[in-house]
Amino acid sequence: MFYLDNYRFMKRFVWILCVLAFCAACSPKEEQTAGVELTPIMHKALNDSTSIFFADFKSFPAERNLLPIGVFDSGTGGLTVLEVMLKLDEFDNVTGEAKSDGIPDFVGEKFQYLGDVANMPYGNYSSEDKDMFFRELVVKDALFLLGQKFHNGFMDKEGSEQKEPCKILVIACNTATAYGLTDIRNLLELSGTGVKVIGVINAGVNALFSQLGDGEDSSAVGVLATKGTIASGAYQRTIEEMASKLAYKGKLTVVNQPCAGFAESVDTDVDFADASRKEVRDSYRGPVLGSTLNDIREDLLPVYHFASANGELLTAETDSSKVMQLNASCNYARLHLVNLIERYREMGGTAPMKHIILGCTHYPFLLDTLKKAVQQIREYTVDGVAVYAKLLPENVNFIDPAKFTAVEAFNALREDKQLALSLEDTQVSGYISVPVYGLLPDQLTEDGELAYDFKYGREHGTEDITTVNVPLLPRYVSEENMNRLASLVPVSYSYIFGEKSKLVE
């Protein structure tokens, strides 16, 4: 009996040791990931200390209130969000009460802005069947802002310069929000840092419902967004979820228009708009003449009112075909607004489209063009009948989600007691992605940018470095875009390029 009892004791003791050893082998992060999808880069950031993407979140500063606010986008469009944040005055800075006090709400804060220009357009990854790679890109944007290193130039592959990590992340890009918000939110929850992330899509939908009224009538809302954002269904889904949550009583029709090339033309991507070109070109990747409402419809040419006097529209004719290429952002704006309204008309829509969400942060740069186009569309007649006048009100409400994104970020920081509340000057550090040194000639264009086939042919899950993030200097921005930024986002421009900039070219 003694030997039997001893055997049972030893068996139980060994079993307990095995259980303890198994528990010790499981890291806290691995235990917390149950039920959460970890993409390869998320796993590397959290668990693989040998990876170049390992984040070492254990060393993240415990005190966060004096750290910067991180904002990122695929290009310069996100500066429309940063501009609103820099000028926002919706709250009393002392009490937090929702009223203006004449002092910017984010006064004394530090900002870091990243424009991932080398990897744009973001909207094309979905159509090229590269969703997983794109999700990885968005997480890399977040990891850069959460990290403490940047590159001093395209030849600095290791990242030798030091910066501060960010205390909150604002995704100032609709497509990145649609595909990457969940991944970043999960990553941050598992990181243990307490950092939050804000995305522009929910902010835009909140803005819509705050202006819809009591919902007793039928109405329509248009969504202008990139192909990727529309393909994700993010706006459609979020609008429907919000309507259900708020018990919205009216009939709400959502009309989605994928705006191929619009954002790219704003950022002067030469594949979509090249002011130096005066003739049609083989390298053009924008919309072409066709029969769908993603194309340039020949029957709608009188409605588009395309600008053409200074090369904004390029055309060519042969005996058998006609070629038409958009060559300015104003024409992309006109094309997609007309196609949105025509799409609604062909759906049999009757309620006026009072609200149109600008579902890409690049689009507000063309707000004046869009407003002018509304009047021209309303005035278009066939046999004396104004075709679109009943569908498109004179005073369309173009919803820019930027303000609501800024307000949500402020509230999140105040709730967590992470506002700087500093008397120091506001600071902005700008960064931009560029192709890394050492890429092969066929991986680059003549202008030194990533070639289209290489850009959209890359695989996720690798340790390959094809782009690096460097200080945002004027040399990386075209003259046309610099002029636009100086005019439309003057505060951001001043902090990044002007008299308040800390960087010297």
Secondary structure, DSSP 8 states (H G I E B T S, - for coil): -HHHHHHHHHHHHHHHHHHHHHHHHS-HHHHHTTT----HHHHHHHH-TTSTT---GGGS-S--TTS-EEEEESSSTTHHHHHHHHH---S-TTT--SS--SS-TTTT-EEEEEE-GGG--GGGTTTTT-HHHHHHHHHHHHHHHHSSEE-SSTT--S--EE----SEEEE--HHHHHHHHHHHHHHHHHHTS--EEEEHHHHHHHHHHHSSTT--S-EEEEEEE-HHHHHHTHHHHHHHHHHHHTT--S-EEEEEEE-TTHHHHHTT-TTT--TT--S--TT--S--EESSTTSEEGGGHHHH----TTSSEEEEE-SS-EEEEE-SHHHHHHHHHHHHHHHHHHTT--S-EEEEEE-STTGGGGHHHHHHHHHHHHH-EETTEESSTTTS-TT-EEE-THHHHHHHHHHHHHHTT-----SS--EEEEEEEEE-TT--GGGB-TTSSB-HHHHTT--TT-----EEEEE--GGGS-HHHHHHHHHHSHHHHHHHTSTT-S---
